[in-house]
Amino acid sequence: MKVKRADKAGFCFGVKRALDMAERTVEISSAVSLGPLIHNQQVVKRLEERGIRVINGLEETKAAQALIIRSHGVAPCVYLEAEKKGVKIVDATCPFVQKAQRLAAESAQKGQQVIVIGDKLHPEVQGILGWAGEQAIPIQTVEEARELPVYSQLAVLAQTTQLAESFSKIVEELKHHSEHLTVHDTICNATAERQKAARELAGLVDIMVVVGGRNSANTRKLASICAESTKTYLIETADELEPDWFAEAKSAGLTAGASTPDWIIEEVFKKMSEMNDDGMDMASWDEGFQE
Ligand code: F3S
C-alpha cells in the first residue's frame, strides 16, 4: 500500500512557537499554562511530565512562577491581574492573534462598533473581545449579522481559523448595516492551507487517516473535509490504527490537525507504511501522484 502525507499538515507556526517558548521556560523556572497549551492530550501529558502544570485561573498561580499564555491569547485583564500578583508572563500569543487583538482595540478606540466573526466560546475570540471593550459583538452566521441594527461606524474582524468563504458572506451582509464599514481580514492561512492539502490528497487515495485530538475543532474539520471524498478515520495515536481498515486499500493518505506534533505524525506514518507493504519505494510513489 502506498502512503502519502498531505503537503501541509500538523503544527502551525503559532503552536510550534508556543511550545518552543514553553519548553525553554520550564528549563529555567517553574511554570504553569493558563488552559492546556494545545488541544492534544499526548503533548499536554508530556509537558506535565516536564513540569508545566495546566491551571484554569490566576488564583492557582504563585508569585515568581512563570505563567505561559497560549497561542490563542487572552484579554488585557489577565495581564493586569498577573502583574498585580507578581507573576511573570511568558506571552506565547500567536503574532497573528496579537494583530487581531491590536486591531480590535484600535477600532474600539476610534469609536467603531467592533464585530468579531467566530465562536464566542473559543478562548481566542474571548481574548479578542476583551481587547475590543464591552461593546464588541461576536457573531458566527449571516443570520446573526442580519439581526444587527444599523451603526454609524462598524469594524469587523475574524477569529484566525474562520473559513474565508463564511467571513466574506457575513461581511457582505454587514455592508447593509453601516455606511462606514472597515474590514480587517485577520484569517490565518495555516488553516486554509491544511484543509486544501487534505482535500486534494483525499481525492487521490482509497483511505485517509487524520491524526489529532478528538476535542480539536480543526482536526475534526479536516476529517469531515476528507470524508467528503474518501473513507476517513480520525485517530489520536498510532495504536488506534486497525489493519482491517487497509485490507482493500491500494493507497492511503495522512494528514494531521494543527496541534499534532511531528513525532506522532511520524509514528502513524511508519505504522501505516508497514500495514500493507507492497515494497514500493517513495520515488515511484511520488511519480504515481504527479498527474
Ligand atoms: Fe497562529 Fe494561525 Fe496557528 S493564527 S496559532 S499560525 S492557525
Boltz pocket constraint, residues with backbone or C-beta under 6 A from the ligand:
constraints:
  - pocket:
      binder: B
      contacts: [[A, 12], [A, 13], [A, 14], [A, 15], [A, 71], [A, 72], [A, 94], [A, 95], [A, 96], [A, 97], [A, 160], [A, 161], [A, 188], [A, 189], [A, 190], [A, 191], [A, 258]]
      max_distance: 6.0
